[in-house]
Amino acid sequence: MATQYPSAMSLERLINISSASAELPLRLPVPSQPQDTEQDRRRSQAVNDAMRLILFRVSVPDKFLVPWNSDAQQLFALHAVSSSPSPTMWLGLPNDFETLPMVPSKQNSDLLRIFLKLLSRYKTSLDGNPDPNNPVVKSYFPFCIQDPLLLQIILYTSACFLNETGHMPKTAVMAHKGKAIGMLNKHLRSQNHQTGDAVIAGVVQLIVDEWYWGDTDDLRAHMRGLREMIRIRGGFYNLGMDGLLAKLVISHDIGIALAHEIQPFLSNGMDYDYLDTTVLPFRISHNTPFLPNLASFATSAEALGLHPTTASILDDVRFLINTVMSLPDNASMPELQKVSATASWMYERIHSLPEDSPDTKRLFEFEDLILQRDAIEPPDTAPPTEGSRATQTGKHGEINNSRAEHGAKPQAGQRTLDTGLTYQTDQTRENNPVPDKSTKAKTASSKSPDTSASPGPDYMYRVIRLAALVNIRAIRDRTPLSKACSIDEFLQVWTTSWRVPLTTWRCAVGIFNWAMVAIIPACHGGAHERFARTMYMISMISRAAEDWRLMFEASRVAMRLQRWLAQGGNDGTLSGGGHAVAKHGFLNTNWTSSHT
């Protein structure tokens, strides 16, 4: 078990570097140097935000590592969603830790506390507020807590996370891993347990742990073992928990494959011998550019909290992806050139849009109209009356307020993680209240529009615009996403996504997942690798638990798109993440020097 983990010293050094970068300017004040360009400023901001995100992730466990409390029921109750009428998600659990199948030690209690109060809450929910009726929360977690093998793997998972954040030494992590592997081997030697649901669920979690923190050889060994166990069980259909276990296995396999632009390990090509025929009502939060037959983003913009321009970008990307998916297997050169020309036109149109907010362009257009009017106005023309000025100002006010009408805002009372990055929340709106209509009218009649003030950034628009440019450029050039997305673009999309409240992303999880699929192949080997993988996988599991068919169909389109992009080499050979995985493995700690 030659697992490699970052040392506490490297984490401490990273913290010191990031703390210094927050205090000092990122460029030397040399008079002879030219001023930084807008692109340099954005890159500096992205790097600074990235460091703050790392600090945030490292400090998260401090909020949960409190003195030992033997009353397990109280801790289970804390895990329940505050809005739920009763803690039904933990029904049937024992009343204290001493009756759980683990040694009641201070360390074990800390590890279980981290899982119950932090890790499990973000398994199926981007904002840490899972639905108590979610099958993973309602059935899977209680099953894990009461099974000795799964509980030990939970402790190992928490230990890996605490080791990453510098709260637990590597020796303790290896001890928990050794115990988990020992218990797993004991089950595998037993005729009654070797392919049981607990063993399969445990191996799936070990695969995720190895993908986040562990060793490539161990990950591949677990993958091979899992495939053999599923074969012995007779396929995915025969796995238990009413199909939930099969969904968790498949969604993790697909998630890892998409992140590395490779074929899924457990499938036959891109298909699995599993089909859930349950038809569920469509959730607008699952709307995604990968599928063409869903509601257009233009018609669902208000429900998703999107600006109309943002919605049009998503509809354009959906059209382009569907165009690629409609190509025959052996597309002719004119057909491919038509796709490339469409992508080029679309890329130039979206690239020409403002970077921060779509309202910026509309404000500039208004200024141009004012200048044109002044240029053609006769000198002896009488000044506009107060009434006409109020009318003009009112129209301009409508333009400026379009972002407020279409921007996504978290609902009152919803929690969001404080990453140190700035975004508007309910508290800030209390400090900066939106004026009512009478106040707007009074303001409009008293002064002319302030065209010098530009609208504030629309962070959701920024994320979607940048992710769209990566997608469209990859299709235009027919190159893998891992090559189309630069490190700068990854940092900008990743850090800007954290300026959008997690509650907002939860209400648009299909869009969030699409954006992550665009940039996640470029994260490997970087400082944000684990954090980005974690949030990306949450978007996979949450959609799989809530609407399996929609998640699976969208993922199949994403895999087909990746394979089409990988076939774009001049010699016809496949390119993309598969070569890097074959050379460096899944851990990617050495990808930085050769990954392009």
C-alpha positions as CSV (number, residue, x, y, z in Angstrom):
1,M,0.0,0.0,0.0
2,A,2.5,2.6,-1.2
3,T,0.0,5.4,-1.1
4,Q,1.4,8.9,-1.6
5,Y,0.0,11.9,0.2
6,P,1.0,15.6,0.5
7,S,3.1,16.2,3.5
8,A,2.0,18.7,6.2
9,M,5.1,20.8,5.4
10,S,4.0,21.2,1.8
11,L,0.6,22.3,2.9
12,E,2.0,24.7,5.4
13,R,4.3,26.2,2.7
14,L,1.3,26.6,0.4
15,I,-0.7,28.4,3.1
16,N,2.2,30.7,3.8
17,I,2.5,31.5,0.1
18,S,-1.2,32.1,-0.3
19,S,-1.3,34.3,2.8
20,A,1.5,36.4,1.4
21,S,-0.2,36.7,-1.9
22,A,-3.3,38.1,-0.3
23,E,-1.3,40.9,1.4
24,L,1.1,41.9,-1.3
25,P,0.5,43.0,-4.9
26,L,1.2,40.4,-7.5
27,R,3.5,42.6,-9.6
28,L,6.5,44.6,-8.6
29,P,6.0,48.4,-8.7
30,V,8.8,49.1,-11.2
31,P,8.2,52.4,-12.9
32,S,9.7,51.3,-16.2
33,Q,7.2,48.3,-16.5
34,P,4.1,48.8,-18.6
35,Q,0.8,48.6,-16.9
36,D,-0.8,45.2,-16.6
37,T,-3.4,44.4,-19.2
38,E,-6.9,43.4,-18.4
39,Q,-6.0,39.8,-19.1
40,D,-3.1,40.0,-16.6
41,R,-5.5,41.5,-14.0
42,R,-8.0,38.7,-14.4
43,R,-5.2,36.1,-14.2
44,S,-3.9,37.7,-11.0
45,Q,-7.4,37.8,-9.5
46,A,-8.0,34.1,-10.4
47,V,-4.7,33.1,-8.8
48,N,-5.5,35.1,-5.7
49,D,-9.0,33.6,-5.5
50,A,-7.5,30.1,-6.0
51,M,-5.2,30.5,-3.1
52,R,-8.1,31.6,-0.9
53,L,-10.1,28.6,-1.9
54,I,-7.2,26.3,-0.9
55,L,-7.1,28.1,2.5
56,F,-10.8,27.7,2.8
57,R,-10.7,24.0,2.2
58,V,-7.9,23.5,4.6
59,S,-9.7,25.3,7.4
60,V,-13.1,23.6,7.0
61,P,-12.4,20.8,9.5
62,D,-11.8,23.3,12.3
63,K,-15.5,24.1,12.4
64,F,-16.4,20.4,13.1
65,L,-13.6,19.0,15.3
66,V,-15.1,19.8,18.7
67,P,-14.7,18.0,22.1
68,W,-16.0,14.4,22.2
69,N,-19.7,13.9,22.8
70,S,-20.9,10.4,23.3
71,D,-24.5,11.2,22.5
72,A,-24.7,10.0,18.9
73,Q,-28.3,10.8,18.5
74,Q,-27.6,14.5,19.0
75,L,-24.9,14.3,16.2
76,F,-27.3,12.4,13.9
77,A,-29.9,15.1,14.5
78,L,-27.4,17.8,13.5
79,H,-27.0,16.0,10.2
80,A,-30.7,16.2,9.5
81,V,-31.8,19.1,7.3
82,S,-33.1,21.9,9.5
83,S,-36.2,22.4,7.3
84,S,-37.3,18.8,7.6
85,P,-40.0,18.1,10.1
86,S,-38.2,15.2,11.7
87,P,-34.7,13.5,11.5
88,T,-36.1,10.6,9.4
89,M,-32.9,10.2,7.5
90,W,-31.3,8.6,10.6
91,L,-34.3,6.5,11.7
92,G,-33.3,3.2,13.4
93,L,-29.7,4.2,14.3
94,P,-28.4,3.5,17.8
95,N,-28.6,6.1,20.5
96,D,-24.8,6.4,21.2
97,F,-21.5,5.7,19.5
98,E,-20.7,2.8,21.9
99,T,-23.2,0.6,20.2
100,L,-21.8,1.3,16.7
101,P,-19.5,-1.4,15.2
102,M,-16.3,0.6,15.9
103,V,-13.8,1.2,18.7
104,P,-15.1,4.1,20.7
105,S,-12.0,6.3,20.7
106,K,-11.6,10.1,20.5
107,Q,-10.0,9.8,17.0
108,N,-12.8,7.6,15.7
109,S,-15.4,10.0,17.0
110,D,-13.7,12.9,15.3
111,L,-13.6,10.9,12.0
112,L,-17.3,9.9,12.3
113,R,-18.2,13.5,13.2
114,I,-16.5,14.8,10.0
115,F,-18.4,12.3,7.9
116,L,-21.8,12.9,9.5
117,K,-21.6,16.7,9.7
118,L,-19.6,17.5,6.6
119,L,-18.7,14.8,4.0
120,S,-22.1,13.0,3.9
121,R,-24.0,16.3,3.6
122,Y,-22.1,17.1,0.4
123,K,-22.4,13.6,-1.1
124,T,-25.6,14.4,-2.9
125,S,-26.0,18.2,-2.5
126,L,-23.8,21.0,-3.8
127,D,-24.8,23.3,-0.9
128,G,-24.7,20.8,1.9
129,N,-28.5,20.7,2.4
130,P,-29.5,17.3,1.1
131,D,-33.1,16.3,0.6
132,P,-34.1,13.9,3.5
133,N,-36.0,11.9,0.9
134,N,-33.0,11.4,-1.3
135,P,-32.4,7.6,-1.4
136,V,-28.7,8.0,-0.6
137,V,-29.5,9.9,2.5
138,K,-32.6,7.9,3.4
139,S,-31.2,4.4,2.8
140,Y,-27.5,4.3,1.9
141,F,-26.0,6.3,4.7
142,P,-27.8,4.5,7.6
143,F,-26.8,1.2,6.0
144,C,-23.1,2.3,5.9
145,I,-23.1,3.5,9.5
146,Q,-24.4,0.2,10.8
147,D,-22.1,-2.1,8.7
148,P,-18.7,-2.8,10.3
149,L,-16.8,-2.8,7.0
150,L,-18.5,0.3,5.6
151,L,-18.1,2.1,8.8
152,Q,-14.4,1.5,8.9
153,I,-14.1,2.7,5.3
154,I,-16.0,5.8,6.3
155,L,-13.4,6.4,9.0
156,Y,-10.6,5.9,6.4
157,T,-12.3,8.4,4.1
158,S,-12.5,11.0,6.8
159,A,-8.9,10.4,7.7
160,C,-7.8,11.0,4.1
161,F,-9.6,14.3,4.1
162,L,-8.1,15.4,7.4
163,N,-4.7,14.4,6.2
164,E,-5.1,16.6,3.2
165,T,-6.1,19.5,5.4
166,G,-3.2,18.9,7.8
167,H,-5.3,17.7,10.7
168,M,-4.2,14.1,10.8
169,P,-0.8,12.5,10.3
170,K,-0.1,10.1,7.4
171,T,0.6,7.2,9.9
172,A,-2.9,7.4,11.3
173,V,-4.4,7.4,7.8
174,M,-2.4,4.3,6.8
175,A,-3.5,2.6,10.0
176,H,-7.2,3.1,9.1
177,K,-6.5,2.0,5.5
178,G,-4.8,-1.1,6.7
179,K,-7.7,-2.0,8.9
180,A,-10.2,-1.3,6.1
181,I,-8.3,-3.5,3.6
182,G,-7.9,-6.2,6.2
183,M,-11.7,-6.3,6.9
184,L,-12.3,-6.3,3.1
185,N,-10.0,-9.2,2.5
186,K,-11.8,-11.1,5.3
187,H,-15.1,-10.6,3.6
188,L,-13.7,-11.6,0.2
189,R,-12.6,-14.9,1.8
190,S,-16.1,-15.6,3.1
191,Q,-18.5,-17.4,0.8
192,N,-21.4,-15.5,2.4
193,H,-20.0,-12.0,2.0
194,Q,-17.5,-11.9,-0.8
195,T,-19.9,-10.3,-3.3
196,G,-22.5,-8.9,-0.9
197,D,-23.9,-5.3,-1.2
198,A,-21.7,-4.2,1.7
199,V,-18.5,-5.4,0.0
200,I,-19.4,-3.8,-3.4
201,A,-20.4,-0.5,-1.7
202,G,-17.2,-0.6,0.2
203,V,-15.0,-1.1,-2.9
204,V,-16.8,1.7,-4.7
205,Q,-15.9,4.1,-1.8
206,L,-12.3,2.8,-1.8
207,I,-12.2,3.6,-5.5
208,V,-13.3,7.2,-4.9
209,D,-10.9,7.5,-2.0
210,E,-8.0,6.3,-4.2
211,W,-9.1,8.7,-7.0
212,Y,-9.1,11.6,-4.6
213,W,-6.1,10.8,-2.4
214,G,-4.6,7.4,-3.1
215,D,-2.5,5.3,-5.4
216,T,-3.2,4.5,-9.1
217,D,-2.3,0.8,-8.7
218,D,-4.7,0.4,-5.8
219,L,-7.4,2.2,-7.7
220,R,-7.0,-0.2,-10.7
221,A,-6.9,-3.2,-8.4
222,H,-10.2,-2.1,-6.8
223,M,-11.7,-1.5,-10.3
224,R,-10.8,-5.0,-11.5
225,G,-12.1,-6.6,-8.3
226,L,-15.4,-4.6,-8.6
227,R,-15.9,-5.7,-12.2
228,E,-15.4,-9.3,-11.2
229,M,-17.8,-9.1,-8.3
230,I,-20.5,-7.6,-10.5
231,R,-19.9,-10.4,-13.0
232,I,-20.3,-13.0,-10.3
233,R,-23.5,-11.3,-9.0
234,G,-24.9,-11.6,-12.5
235,G,-24.7,-8.0,-13.6
236,F,-25.9,-4.6,-12.4
237,Y,-29.5,-5.7,-12.3
238,N,-28.8,-8.1,-9.4
239,L,-27.3,-5.5,-7.1
240,G,-29.3,-4.5,-4.1
241,M,-30.9,-1.4,-2.5
242,D,-33.6,-1.3,-5.2
243,G,-31.1,-0.3,-7.9
244,L,-29.4,2.4,-5.8
245,L,-26.2,0.5,-5.5
246,A,-26.0,0.0,-9.3
247,K,-26.6,3.7,-9.9
248,L,-23.8,4.6,-7.5
249,V,-21.4,2.2,-9.1
250,I,-22.1,3.3,-12.6
251,S,-22.2,7.1,-11.9
252,H,-18.8,6.9,-10.2
253,D,-17.4,4.9,-13.1
254,I,-18.8,7.4,-15.6
255,G,-17.6,10.4,-13.5
256,I,-14.0,9.2,-13.4
257,A,-14.1,8.4,-17.2
258,L,-15.4,11.8,-18.1
259,A,-12.8,13.6,-15.9
260,H,-9.9,11.8,-17.7
261,E,-11.5,11.6,-21.2
262,I,-11.3,7.8,-21.3
263,Q,-13.6,4.8,-21.7
264,P,-15.5,3.8,-18.5
265,F,-13.9,0.8,-16.9
266,L,-17.0,-1.2,-16.0
267,S,-19.1,-0.7,-19.2
268,N,-19.3,-2.4,-22.5
269,G,-18.2,0.5,-24.6
270,M,-20.5,3.3,-23.4
271,D,-23.4,1.1,-22.3
272,Y,-24.2,-0.7,-19.1
273,D,-26.5,-3.7,-18.7
274,Y,-28.8,-1.6,-16.5
275,L,-31.9,0.4,-17.3
276,D,-34.1,2.2,-14.9
277,T,-37.5,2.6,-16.5
278,T,-38.9,4.9,-13.8
279,V,-40.2,8.1,-15.3
280,L,-39.9,11.1,-13.0
281,P,-41.1,14.7,-13.4
282,F,-38.6,16.9,-15.1
283,R,-36.6,19.0,-12.7
284,I,-35.6,22.3,-14.3
285,S,-32.5,22.3,-12.1
286,H,-31.3,19.3,-14.2
287,N,-31.5,21.2,-17.5
288,T,-28.3,20.7,-19.4
289,P,-26.8,21.7,-22.8
290,F,-25.9,18.1,-23.4
291,L,-29.5,17.1,-24.2
292,P,-31.5,18.7,-27.0
293,N,-35.0,17.6,-26.1
294,L,-35.3,19.5,-22.9
295,A,-36.8,22.9,-22.2
296,S,-34.9,25.7,-23.9
297,F,-32.8,27.9,-21.6
298,A,-34.5,31.0,-23.0
299,T,-37.9,29.8,-21.7
300,S,-36.4,28.5,-18.4
301,A,-34.1,31.5,-17.8
302,E,-36.2,33.0,-15.0
303,A,-36.6,29.7,-13.1
304,L,-32.8,29.1,-13.4
305,G,-31.9,32.6,-12.4
306,L,-30.2,33.3,-15.8
307,H,-29.8,36.5,-17.7
308,P,-31.4,36.2,-21.2
309,T,-27.9,36.5,-22.8
310,T,-26.6,33.7,-20.5
311,A,-29.5,31.6,-21.6
312,S,-28.9,32.3,-25.3
313,I,-25.2,31.1,-24.8
314,L,-26.4,27.8,-23.3
315,D,-28.9,27.3,-26.1
316,D,-26.2,28.0,-28.7
317,V,-23.9,25.4,-27.0
318,R,-26.8,22.9,-26.9
319,F,-27.4,23.4,-30.7
320,L,-23.7,22.9,-31.5
321,I,-23.4,19.8,-29.4
322,N,-26.5,18.3,-31.0
323,T,-25.1,19.1,-34.4
324,V,-22.0,17.1,-33.6
325,M,-24.1,14.2,-32.2
326,S,-26.1,14.2,-35.4
327,L,-23.1,13.6,-37.6
328,P,-22.8,10.2,-39.2
329,D,-20.0,7.9,-38.1
330,N,-18.0,8.5,-41.2
331,A,-18.8,12.2,-41.7
332,S,-17.6,13.7,-45.0
333,M,-15.2,16.6,-45.1
334,P,-17.9,19.1,-46.1
335,E,-20.0,18.0,-43.1
336,L,-17.1,18.5,-40.7
337,Q,-16.2,21.9,-42.3
338,K,-19.8,23.0,-41.8
339,V,-19.6,22.1,-38.1
340,S,-16.3,23.9,-37.8
341,A,-17.6,27.0,-39.5
342,T,-20.7,27.1,-37.3
343,A,-18.5,26.8,-34.2
344,S,-16.2,29.5,-35.5
345,W,-19.1,31.9,-36.0
346,M,-20.5,31.0,-32.6
347,Y,-17.1,31.4,-30.9
348,E,-16.6,34.9,-32.3
349,R,-20.1,36.0,-31.3
350,I,-19.7,34.8,-27.7
351,H,-16.1,36.0,-27.4
352,S,-17.2,39.5,-28.4
353,L,-19.6,39.7,-25.5
354,P,-18.6,41.6,-22.4
355,E,-16.5,39.5,-20.0
356,D,-18.2,40.5,-16.7
357,S,-21.8,41.2,-17.4
358,P,-24.1,41.2,-20.5
359,D,-25.5,44.5,-19.3
360,T,-22.2,46.2,-19.9
361,K,-22.7,46.2,-23.6
362,R,-26.3,47.4,-23.3
363,L,-25.0,50.3,-21.2
364,F,-22.4,51.2,-23.8
365,E,-25.0,51.1,-26.5
366,F,-27.1,53.5,-24.5
367,E,-24.1,55.9,-24.2
368,D,-23.6,55.7,-28.0
369,L,-27.2,56.6,-28.6
370,I,-26.9,59.6,-26.3
371,L,-23.7,60.8,-28.1
372,Q,-25.4,60.4,-31.5
373,R,-28.4,62.3,-30.3
374,D,-26.2,65.2,-29.1
375,A,-24.3,65.2,-32.3
376,I,-27.4,65.8,-34.5
377,E,-29.3,68.0,-32.0
378,P,-29.6,71.6,-33.3
379,P,-27.9,74.3,-31.1
380,D,-31.1,76.2,-30.6
381,T,-33.0,73.2,-29.5
382,A,-34.7,73.7,-26.2
383,P,-33.5,71.5,-23.3
384,P,-35.7,68.5,-22.5
385,T,-38.4,69.0,-20.0
386,E,-38.4,67.4,-16.6
387,G,-41.1,65.0,-17.7
388,S,-39.2,63.9,-20.8
389,R,-36.0,63.5,-18.9
390,A,-37.8,61.4,-16.3
391,T,-39.2,59.2,-19.1
392,Q,-35.7,58.8,-20.7
393,T,-34.2,58.0,-17.3
394,G,-36.9,55.5,-16.5
395,K,-36.0,53.6,-19.6
396,H,-32.4,53.6,-18.8
397,G,-33.2,52.4,-15.3
398,E,-35.0,49.5,-16.8
399,I,-31.8,48.6,-18.7
400,N,-29.7,48.8,-15.6
401,N,-32.1,46.7,-13.6
402,S,-32.3,43.8,-16.0
403,R,-29.4,42.0,-14.1
404,A,-31.3,42.3,-10.9
405,E,-34.4,40.9,-12.5
406,H,-32.6,37.9,-14.1
407,G,-29.7,37.3,-11.7
408,A,-29.8,34.3,-9.4
409,K,-30.1,34.9,-5.7
410,P,-30.3,32.5,-2.8
411,Q,-33.5,32.3,-1.0
412,A,-33.8,33.7,2.5
413,G,-32.6,31.3,5.2
414,Q,-30.5,29.1,2.9
415,R,-27.0,28.4,3.9
416,T,-23.9,29.0,1.8
417,L,-20.3,28.2,2.6
418,D,-18.2,31.3,3.3
419,T,-15.1,30.9,1.1
420,G,-13.8,34.4,1.6
421,L,-14.9,35.3,-1.9
422,T,-17.4,38.1,-2.3
423,Y,-20.8,37.6,-3.7
424,Q,-24.2,39.1,-2.9
425,T,-26.1,37.3,-0.2
426,D,-29.2,38.0,1.8
427,Q,-27.2,39.9,4.4
428,T,-25.6,42.1,1.8
429,R,-29.0,42.8,0.3
430,E,-30.1,44.0,3.7
431,N,-27.2,46.4,3.8
432,N,-27.8,47.4,0.2
433,P,-31.6,47.2,-0.2
434,V,-33.1,47.2,-3.6
435,P,-35.2,50.4,-3.9
436,D,-38.9,50.0,-4.4
437,K,-40.8,51.4,-7.4
438,S,-41.6,54.7,-5.7
439,T,-37.9,55.2,-4.9
440,K,-36.9,54.4,-8.5
441,A,-39.4,56.9,-9.8
442,K,-38.3,59.6,-7.4
443,T,-34.6,59.0,-8.4
444,A,-35.5,59.0,-12.1
445,S,-37.2,62.3,-11.9
446,S,-34.5,64.0,-9.9
447,K,-31.4,63.2,-11.9
448,S,-30.2,61.9,-15.2
449,P,-28.7,58.4,-15.6
450,D,-25.2,57.9,-14.4
451,T,-23.6,56.3,-17.5
452,S,-20.2,56.3,-15.8
453,A,-21.2,53.6,-13.4
454,S,-20.9,50.1,-15.0
455,P,-23.1,47.2,-13.9
456,G,-21.7,44.8,-11.4
457,P,-20.3,41.4,-12.4
458,D,-22.7,38.6,-13.2
459,Y,-20.6,35.7,-12.0
460,M,-22.9,33.0,-13.3
461,Y,-22.7,34.6,-16.8
462,R,-18.9,34.7,-16.5
463,V,-18.7,31.0,-15.7
464,I,-21.1,30.0,-18.4
465,R,-19.5,32.2,-21.0
466,L,-15.9,30.9,-20.3
467,A,-17.0,27.3,-20.2
468,A,-18.9,27.8,-23.5
469,L,-15.8,29.2,-25.1
470,V,-13.8,26.2,-24.1
471,N,-16.5,23.8,-25.4
472,I,-16.9,25.7,-28.7
473,R,-13.2,26.0,-29.3
474,A,-12.7,22.3,-28.7
475,I,-15.4,21.5,-31.3
476,R,-14.1,24.1,-33.8
477,D,-10.6,22.7,-33.7
478,R,-11.8,19.2,-32.9
479,T,-9.3,18.8,-30.0
480,P,-9.8,17.2,-26.6
481,L,-11.1,19.4,-23.8
482,S,-7.9,18.8,-21.8
483,K,-6.0,20.6,-24.6
484,A,-8.7,23.2,-25.4
485,C,-8.9,24.4,-21.8
486,S,-5.8,26.3,-20.6
487,I,-4.7,26.5,-17.0
488,D,-5.7,30.2,-16.9
489,E,-9.2,29.3,-18.1
490,F,-9.5,26.5,-15.6
491,L,-8.6,28.8,-12.8
492,Q,-11.0,31.5,-14.0
493,V,-14.0,29.2,-14.3
494,W,-13.2,27.3,-11.1
495,T,-12.7,30.4,-8.9
496,T,-15.5,32.4,-10.4
497,S,-17.9,29.5,-9.8
498,W,-17.3,29.9,-6.1
499,R,-18.5,33.5,-6.3
500,V,-21.9,32.1,-7.2
501,P,-23.7,30.8,-4.0
502,L,-23.8,27.0,-3.8
503,T,-27.6,27.2,-3.3
504,T,-27.8,28.8,-6.8
505,W,-25.7,26.1,-8.3
506,R,-27.8,23.4,-6.6
507,C,-30.8,24.9,-8.4
508,A,-28.9,24.7,-11.7
509,V,-26.9,21.5,-11.1
510,G,-27.2,20.4,-14.7
511,I,-25.4,23.6,-15.9
512,F,-22.8,23.3,-13.1
513,N,-22.0,19.8,-14.2
514,W,-21.7,20.8,-17.9
515,A,-19.3,23.6,-16.9
516,M,-17.2,21.2,-14.8
517,V,-17.0,18.6,-17.6
518,A,-15.5,21.4,-19.8
519,I,-12.7,22.2,-17.3
520,I,-12.2,19.1,-15.2
521,P,-9.8,17.4,-17.6
522,A,-7.5,20.4,-17.2
523,C,-7.3,20.2,-13.4
524,H,-5.2,17.1,-13.0
525,G,-1.9,17.7,-11.3
526,G,-2.8,21.2,-10.0
527,A,-3.3,22.4,-6.5
528,H,-7.1,22.4,-7.0
529,E,-7.2,18.8,-8.4
530,R,-9.0,17.2,-5.4
531,F,-11.3,20.0,-4.6
532,A,-12.4,20.3,-8.2
533,R,-12.9,16.6,-8.5
534,T,-15.0,16.5,-5.4
535,M,-17.4,19.2,-6.5
536,Y,-17.6,17.7,-9.9
537,M,-18.4,14.2,-8.5
538,I,-21.1,15.7,-6.2
539,S,-22.8,17.0,-9.3
540,M,-22.7,13.5,-10.8
541,I,-24.0,11.7,-7.8
542,S,-26.8,14.2,-6.9
543,R,-28.2,14.0,-10.4
544,A,-27.9,10.2,-10.5
545,A,-29.9,9.9,-7.2
546,E,-32.6,12.4,-8.3
547,D,-33.1,11.6,-12.0
548,W,-31.1,8.6,-13.1
549,R,-32.2,8.5,-16.7
550,L,-31.5,12.2,-17.4
551,M,-28.0,12.0,-15.8
552,F,-27.2,8.8,-17.7
553,E,-28.3,10.2,-21.1
554,A,-26.5,13.5,-20.6
555,S,-23.3,11.6,-19.6
556,R,-23.5,9.4,-22.7
557,V,-23.7,12.5,-24.9
558,A,-20.7,13.9,-23.0
559,M,-18.7,10.7,-23.5
560,R,-19.6,10.6,-27.2
561,L,-18.6,14.2,-27.6
562,Q,-15.2,13.5,-25.9
563,R,-14.6,10.5,-28.2
564,W,-15.4,12.6,-31.3
565,L,-13.1,15.3,-30.1
566,A,-10.3,12.7,-29.5
567,Q,-10.6,11.4,-33.1
568,G,-9.7,14.8,-34.5
569,G,-6.0,14.2,-35.0
570,N,-4.5,14.5,-38.5
571,D,-3.4,10.8,-38.4
572,G,-6.8,9.6,-37.2
573,T,-5.5,8.2,-34.0
574,L,-7.1,8.9,-30.6
575,S,-5.8,11.7,-28.5
576,G,-6.8,13.1,-25.1
577,G,-6.6,12.0,-21.5
578,G,-6.2,8.3,-22.1
579,H,-2.5,8.8,-23.0
580,A,-1.8,10.7,-19.8
581,V,-3.6,8.1,-17.7
582,A,-1.7,5.3,-19.3
583,K,1.6,7.1,-18.7
584,H,1.0,8.7,-15.3
585,G,-2.0,7.0,-13.8
586,F,-5.0,8.6,-12.2
587,L,-3.2,10.5,-9.4
588,N,-1.5,12.9,-11.9
589,T,0.9,14.3,-9.4
590,N,3.5,14.4,-12.2
591,W,1.2,15.7,-15.0
592,T,2.2,19.3,-14.7
593,S,5.4,19.1,-16.7
594,S,4.0,17.1,-19.6
595,H,0.2,17.5,-19.6
596,T,-0.9,19.9,-22.3
